[in-house]
Amino acid sequence: MKVGVVTFPGSLDDVDARRAVRIGGNEAVALWHGDADLKGVDAVILPGGFSYGDYLRCGAISRFAPVMEKVVEAANAGMPVLGICNGFQILCESHLLPGALIRNDHRRFVCRDQLLRIESNRTPWTSAYAQGQEIRIVLKNGEGGFVADTETLARIEGEGQVVARYLEVNPNGSLDDIAGVANERGNVVGLMPHPEHAVEELTGSGLDGLGFFTSLVETAFA
Amino acid sequence: MPKPEILDPQGKAVQGALPRLGFTGVTDVRQGKRFEIEFEGEVTDAVLAEVDKMAETLLSNPVIENYTVTVEQGVAP
């Protein structure tokens, strides 16, 4: 499959994400924030970083980048979209995902190898994992506290839209220890930790993130 | 402003700093943003409606923030 990775001004992990896509067995396509064109890709990843300097709110300005109009359109039509860290923030600001991400409750930037539980493998990004599988990948964020109103929280818990949950410690004050969520349809997924940094032994903290990039192939040929 | 039910870590940090500087009796601090937007001429209902739209789509995130709009007449410095 062709997987587009969007580069915004201030994106940091776009190159790692493209590399992870290739290691996962897919073709990586570089997309530019200023282009209103998805270049015929089958899926899109919004990578981590500090797009537009995190000005106003994280993801608030990126949401209105020309490429995002096409991403929102495609996501609503069912295209798999994965937002990692800043990408997750952009998807929440775009209202493609429920809730929002606010500053960590302890007010410090956090960088650690974080244990997670895959709570839903019924998304195109997590189908390679076993339901309930525990994985350890790097987490690095200053504004990763997932919040939503009580009603929304009950709905996403009830509908099985929680994709991943923090184990051992809650690193940023996220409600219900939520590390990742999906939209109702399941094609759009946001995740605060970084699976793209855990796809090969040489440079990562293990291979636990690889599933996010091999799931697409499994979905395509399922 | 962050909605009352949303945690405001920045406000909490400010609240924590105040007693250290000798300011006592503060029971809560919430930190928000203020935007000053200028227009030529009268601020009509149509202009106010536009500002509301700006506040809703870009300036605030309605999931976590509330906003109010106030009009100040006069020439900007």
Chai-1 contact restraints between the chains, C-beta under 6 A:
chainA,res_idxA,chainB,res_idxB,connection_type,confidence,min_distance_angstrom,max_distance_angstrom,comment,restraint_id
A,R57,B,N61,contact,1.0,0.0,6.0,A-B,restraint_1
A,A100,B,N61,contact,1.0,0.0,6.0,A-B,restraint_2
A,A100,B,V63,contact,1.0,0.0,6.0,A-B,restraint_3
A,A100,B,I64,contact,1.0,0.0,6.0,A-B,restraint_4
A,R103,B,P9,contact,1.0,0.0,6.0,A-B,restraint_5
A,D105,B,P9,contact,1.0,0.0,6.0,A-B,restraint_6
A,R107,B,P9,contact,1.0,0.0,6.0,A-B,restraint_7
A,R107,B,A13,contact,1.0,0.0,6.0,A-B,restraint_8
A,V147,B,I6,contact,1.0,0.0,6.0,A-B,restraint_9
